[in-house]
Amino acid sequence: MTDAVYTAHAHAVGGRNGTAKADDGHLDVKLAFPKSMGGNGDGTNPESLFAAGYSACFLGALGLVARNQGVKLGEHSLDTEVDLIKDDTSFHIGVRMKLNAPELDRETAEKLLHAAHEVCPYSKATRGNVDVQFSVA
């Protein structure tokens, strides 16, 4: 990937009951099964990490499309939920994102969400594989 503008590197040991860290020293987490999956919940999990990463990336895309459309977002935040879903043969994930942008009308907020979904790298990576649902608070 010679055109990469940045490459993150993480090292994980032990899967869902282990550790993960990034080589830049800013991420160093203990991993554990959540209590709802029979674990002790004494650590984070891949779904929480994915929710945080996707949220941050998506907010960047949202800011980009808002600027390109001349829209002032004002104070805003994004709540993201990532579900681990059991299917017939294994597991998959689903995502729900709720935009909190009190200075925007609902129609503008919904248009921005869908436009950001077209340009966000996480959305591109998961398109066709992950059901992503949007709502506006």
C-alpha positions, 0 to 999 in steps of 0.5 A: 500500500504505497499510497498510505498516508498513515499506517496503524500497527496493533499487537494483540495477544490472547484474543477476547481474554488478552491484551492489545496495544498500538506501537505508538504507545497511546493504546494499551488495553486489557481485553475481556468478555463482557458480562453479558457473554459470560465474562467478568467484564474486566476489560474492553472488547473488540466491539467497544474498540470498533465503536470508538474508532468508527465514531471518531472516523465518522465524525471526521467524515461528517465534518468534511461533508458539512464544510463542503456543503457550507453547513455549520454543524455547531456543537455535535456528537455521535453515539455509536452502538456495535452489536455482536449478533449470532447467526446460523453459522457464526457471528456478525456485527451491526451498527447504530449511530445517533447524531446529536446536533441540536443546531441542525434541523432533522432533514439537514442532519439526516442528509449529512449522515448519509453523505458522511456514510459515503466518504467515511473509510470505516463505512467504505470498509464495511459496506455490504457486510455490516448493517448500519442504521442512522438516527438523529437525537 
